[in-house]
Amino acid sequence: MSKKCDICGRGPKIAIKRSHSHIAIRHWKYLNLQTKTINGKKMKVCPKCLKSLKKEKITKKK
């Protein structure tokens, strides 16, 4: 299961958690991926791409 956006290719990032004693622990931050059907294909899309797709649909209608 891929954890990347199928449109823009954005993926998970490494972030640093800090405890009270200021110890650094690396962990992964994942995108808010959502499965959407676009042109008959199921794709995993990030919210940024979803927003841009909705804007394209609105401008095409006008």
C-alpha positions in Angstrom: 0.0 0.0 0.0 1.6 3.2 -1.2 1.6 6.2 1.1 2.1 8.8 -1.7 -0.2 11.0 -3.5 -0.9 9.6 -7.0 -1.1 13.1 -8.6 1.7 15.2 -7.0 3.9 12.5 -5.6 4.0 13.9 -2.1 4.9 11.3 0.5 5.6 10.9 4.3 8.1 13.1 6.0 10.4 12.5 8.9 9.6 14.7 11.9 11.2 14.9 15.4 9.3 14.4 18.6 10.7 16.1 21.7 10.1 14.8 25.2 10.1 16.9 28.3 13.8 16.1 28.8 14.4 17.3 25.2 15.3 13.9 23.8 14.8 13.8 20.0 12.9 10.8 18.6 12.4 10.6 14.8 9.0 9.5 13.6 7.0 9.6 10.3 4.3 12.1 9.5 1.9 10.8 6.9 -0.4 12.7 4.5 -4.1 12.7 4.8 -4.6 10.5 1.8 -8.1 9.9 0.5 -9.2 7.4 -2.1 -11.2 9.1 -4.9 -12.4 7.9 -8.3 -10.9 10.2 -10.9 -11.7 9.4 -14.6 -12.8 5.9 -13.7 -9.6 5.1 -11.7 -9.3 4.8 -7.9 -6.5 7.1 -6.8 -5.0 8.1 -3.5 -5.1 11.9 -3.4 -3.9 14.5 -0.8 -6.2 17.4 0.2 -4.1 19.9 -1.7 -4.6 18.1 -5.0 -8.3 17.6 -4.2 -8.8 21.3 -3.7 -7.0 22.1 -7.0 -9.2 19.5 -8.8 -12.3 21.1 -7.5 -11.1 24.5 -8.6 -10.5 23.1 -12.1 -14.0 21.7 -12.3 -15.5 25.1 -11.2 -13.6 27.0 -13.8 -14.5 24.6 -16.6 -18.2 25.0 -15.9 -18.1 28.8 -16.3 
